Amino acid sequence: MPLENPKSDFSKWYSEVLLRANVVDVRTPVKGANVLLPNGYQIWEGIKSKLNYFFYNTGHQNAYFPIFIPEEFLEREAEHFEGFVPEVAWVTQVGTTKLKQKLALRPTSETIMYHMYAQWINSHADLPLKVNQFCNIIRMDTGETRPLLRDREFQWSEAHTCHVDASDASKQIKESMDIYQGVFDALAISYMTFRRPPHDTFAGADYSIAYDTLLPDGRILQIGTTHNLGQSFSKVFDIKFLDKDGETKLVYQTCYGMSTRVIAAVIALHGDDQGLILPPEFASTQVVLVPITFKKSTEAVIDRVKELEKELMDAGIRVKADFRENYTPGWKFSEWEMLGVPLRIEVGPKDLKNKSVLFVRRDTGEKFSVKDSEVVSKVNELKKEIHKVLLERANNILDELIFDVKTYDDLKKMMNTSRGIGRGNWCGSLNCATKIKEETKATIRGTREDIDETPDGPCIYCEKKGTQMVYFAQSY
Amino acid sequence: MPLENPKSDFSKWYSEVLLRANVVDVRTPVKGANVLLPNGYQIWEGIKSKLNYFFYNTGHQNAYFPIFIPEEFLEREAEHFEGFVPEVAWVTQVGTTKLKQKLALRPTSETIMYHMYAQWINSHADLPLKVNQFCNIIRMDTGETRPLLRDREFQWSEAHTCHVDASDASKQIKESMDIYQGVFDALAISYMTFRRPPHDTFAGADYSIAYDTLLPDGRILQIGTTHNLGQSFSKVFDIKFLDKDGETKLVYQTCYGMSTRVIAAVIALHGDDQGLILPPEFASTQVVLVPITFKKSTEAVIDRVKELEKELMDAGIRVKADFRENYTPGWKFSEWEMLGVPLRIEVGPKDLKNKSVLFVRRDTGEKFSVKDSEVVSKVNELKKEIHKVLLERANNILDELIFDVKTYDDLKKMMNTSRGIGRGNWCGSLNCATKIKEETKATIRGTREDIDETPDGPCIYCEKKGTQMVYFAQSY
């Protein structure tokens, strides 16, 4: 049974595809704490491995910090902590014994990491310090949860860096943007980079940069953030160093993170009514081989498929041959399509005779014969080609849903019809932002950080001059 | 400043090496919940990657299950749960709101995983099911904690499998033993495989197999376990399938796990008074290049080191060139030795003239010239050779500390002097086991599962006949 079309009923499509494509199972005892199934987990493993590649080349190191954060730590950075308070899960009891000081499960790790950094950093020779951790995060959102989009437990990468001065911290912000661009590009995710307005800045940060993608339902999904923390945490956690000039100074800090939310973007941007379509680099199975057997030729076909499997494997391609009996080829096709395997190769008796095989692309559905001698090179070519097509499609989704909103009416019209992203002018006042959100559900995503844009008119709400060019959209 | 010799004061050596070799930092706010530092984390990453290699080739899949386990789940398997009760961390509060049903943080994941398995398994075609999860585990041991050896939060791999019958489950037990052997061999860890006596079997299991290594202080460290769960959990969690014969049956189950404890074994078995010695496969830096520069020749030496770095990198060797200024070569040597980098290559002006470089092995301290043209092949040769030496040494530690104990006096003597492992006869009674432990601290590790051994005398304690050949030792 095919799925919904994600563009016509995204919400229904999304709930269905998660289980059927082996991504997430929500039938757990605690709402919002779901099982990340093998096909979803492998995407996360791919993201981690891509991040590690960039981290390694830019001098980041991985470590693991405790999940437990004493209440007192969170209170120390009161402003930072405030937003997390209602969502914090507290351990108050061990066995049958009540704890004297209750322990928070990390909603984020600034406090525990910076407590350690203060002990590690003594001199300018210890800087920059760049540490990443992959871990589970607990945010007991009491509102509606949605798998991968809003979970109470999820996985993420959080990198936290320390620097000798503001200029070096700024360079790090740029480096994080490059790293995230590398990851999003590899995943064929279209996105825009914003500097969030002050009212939407991470508590304790000088400013926040965020990466927004657009799901097919026209709603924005934030898929990563980078914060310039300045010295606000180093003041509180006393992270000091002896500089070259002999003076003791506070470090400048940045942090950036990306979570399993990114899996949702991969699924939603590339999927269709047959299931997932995985970017080849992130598919643990890149090619599935399906033998098309008839009584007389079974053995010869099986042998050829085994030969082909070995040939592809030796060429470093991740391949699986589906020899299961009691399943028809058609049933197998549907299953592998649902799971998102980018390329299928069918081998039947006719193909043996013609010394060729049949390729079927998951992204376009195209079928074509490929000569036996050209299979490996064609697979390698298609790995790149499929990635290109996915990225183009994702970019198109984004481009088609950006509208210039010259007036507040334009924005209201956009929000009432298609939903999407409105580009227009804003005076910068919280009052206008609040009114716009109340009246249209659209939030201000901020000014573009990846390209230069200049305002070209008065605020769409209050019509005052002195504006900035920003983007309006409803978000997850 | 060198460390202690691990053989003369293991305890002191161990506490010191953890921080100085960048493995663990215990200066955290919650006792037993430590920071796994980059040099320790990379070993764990290596272990995960090795496990994944074997898991992939044997049809295991990775997934991630929630950390939260409702109280009711744990109560369902009362026998299983009992041992964990005093160590369970309970979340009782979210924000300022008390929870109606408190949530345990997983001390192990049988209950939550099997709740899902019951929903996933319908027919024999769904079996075998082999799922692994890498996750953090919470056991709030109220006694003494010791980094990596006894932590309140640690990382592990837990694989849980379901099978159509007891025979297939038995095969799985064997497969898990092969997988773990592959991992331990790669880590150059010496160990023995035991079937634990009934009184030391995992609660809910038919029998437990465990992998024991011996630390240089003569105490046993359990570094992994495999349990044959039979049908006890499938009964409780109702994991049924429709078999080929049309009957509905309960699955047979196994599970096996290995944790960050293994890092402790790697460190303790291979380390010395200069720090760690990493098996080359698990070193994120396998070769460090140190330029030995003098004013006149600095540039030429630096150029040669850069060239060498590229050459080694292109050959797939993980290499780092240490160009730091303001550090003497000697200081650098000590640092890289402490971190356990298996091979150092020094390049000075003389070497340039001789078209050679100086190799220094971390495992033996040997120094020798290698011709420029032979550097890559020599590094590849030494990667294998160093692994071999580490494994031999570890095997020697184990062999030297196994003693035949013919009588109870032999055991007492052994425990009083060197500590180690006593091999002798036991009647199988819990009473004798308890007395032996009370009087000597030695526990019964069980019968060998990896080799066949037959008893050759009466029980060393009660002197009754009808014995089994077992091993006695004090454990962590």
Interface residues (C-beta under 8 A of the other chain):
Chain A: D25 R27 T28 P29 V30 A33 N34 V35 L36 L37 P38 Y41 Q42 E45 Q61 N62 A63 Y64 F65 P66 I67 F68 I69 P70 F73 V85 P86 E87 V88 A89 W90 V91 T92 Q93 V94 G95 T96 T97 K102 L103 L105 I112 H115 M116 Q119 W120 A125 V131 C135 N136 I138 M140 T142 E153 Q155 N326
Chain B: D25 R27 T28 P29 V30 A33 N34 V35 L36 L37 P38 Y41 Q42 E45 Q61 N62 A63 Y64 F65 P66 I67 F68 I69 P70 F73 V85 P86 E87 V88 A89 W90 V91 T92 Q93 V94 G95 T96 T97 K102 L103 L105 I112 H115 M116 Q119 W120 A125 V131 C135 N136 I138 M140 T142 E153 Q155 N326
